């Protein structure tokens, strides 16, 4: 995706600060920018707008507002950059837990908006890729466990060697045009019903 085609949502209760962000984005070539000054009703706006990136700017974040924003950001998988004027460790940890990709304390300047936006997008992409790879690795591990269990069942019930059991699973998968793991799962499920 071309970075300049991004739809960007700016959430900022302060019009002056919002203008700084807006100007920084437009000077960097971003023109699909929506600025809102009200946090309430933001979930529906996000649903309708489907922004690629969200920038949140809060001068003096209070706990309730942060919690509301973090509940929202946890549920949407988007790069999020957050500017705050001051912060404490707990707020930073909460922001990271909520999936905020860039959390900037006391750094709102026009010329910093674009590099921070780019960093948020690239961090988000790296994190997403790692999450996907982790899920794939867990899935592969689960599939291997099921295949091992199915081999064990076939070895016991049909008095086969490990290699023969695996060959039988693989041959059945090819004949039925199914994945090996799916055939193995069927064997494990059937054995659970029979034993």
Protein Blocks (a to p, Z undefined) as FASTA:
>chain_A
ZZklpccddddfblklmmmmmmmmmmnopabdcddfbfghklmmmmmnopabdcdddfba
cfklmmmmmmmmmmpccddddddfbdcfklmmmmmmnopabdcehiacfklmmmmmmmmm
mmmmmmmmmmmmmmmmmmmmmmmmmmmmmmmmmmmmnopafklmmmmmmmmmmmnopafk
lmmmmmmmmmmmmZZ
